[in-house]
Amino acid sequence: MTGSGGNLQGRVAFITGAARGQGRAHAIRLAEEGADIIAIDVCGPVSDTITYPPATEDDLAETVRAVEATGRKVLARTADIRDLAAQQQIVAEGMERFGRLDIVVANAGVLSWGRLWEMSEEQWDTVIDVNLNGTWRTIRAVVPAMIEAGNGGSIIIVSSSAGLKATPGNGHYAASKHGLVALTNALAIEVGEYGIRVNSIHPYSIDTPMIERDAMMAVFAKHPNYLHSFAPMPLHPVNREGDGGRQEFMTPEEVADVVAWLAGDGSATLSGSQIAVDRGVMKY
């Protein structure tokens, strides 16, 4: 596929956590719509308390190959979103190369499991520092460049269904994702005068390496009452070729469709909104 005529033609998107999973899907989808991509990922472990395998430099290289296959340009760098200076340097490099910055997808995040009074300080601090503080650092790095570019734009902050409701067993994750809602809503007001929109998305049960089935099931086995806080997915069959109309988790590409819409002009009236990406199951 060649991204030569999408509705994001000529725009530039900055995406965190872009090496795999949702981040890679967002990068590919926005490139297919015509955007050039600035892709960053830590490409390594962030803490011993995060037990699923981290993304790698090879993963980021695969994202680069996939974006380039659309015909778009990509600048990819290894960086930890907790490092403000690193993000500012990459934004500056991207501005020098592409001349503008229109779209930001603050996607990077981590997850672990445990009850609030039993987890270690490192476990709490890691999730809060990456998901909430790291996202603020992304905002701190990109917003001045977007204002300077003078083209308005769209910032999409990737929260979670856990940012809208209680999720026992990962309360630190829920706290970080609830914090992103407050960040989204305040930022939407602050940058509105510059023509920049800010919205948060709230995916539920997305099939990525962050979903540690064994760890999650261990928590539910030990505390079965927690299951009531997690709606099964899907409650309504969704027909896809080859899946018989049912799939346990949503795909990153389904989330990327929503991100592409929020990045484009078709969502121009939305700012300061929380968009559930969950097939409606959180209403049950």
ABEGO torsion letter per residue (X at the ends): XBBAABAABGBBBBBBGAABEAAAAAAAAAAAAGBBBBBBBAGEBABAABABBBBBAAAAAAAAAAAAAAGBBBBBBBBBAABAAAAAAAAAAAAAAAGBBABBBBABBBBBBEBAAABBAAAAAAAAAAAAAAAAAAAAAAAAAAAAAGAEEBBBBBBBAAAABBBBGBAAAAAAAAAAAAAAAAAAAAAAAAGBBBBBBBBBGBBBAABBAAAAAAAAAABAAAAAABBBOBABBBBBBGAGGBBABBBAAAAAAAAAAAABAAAAABBGBBBBBAGGAAAX
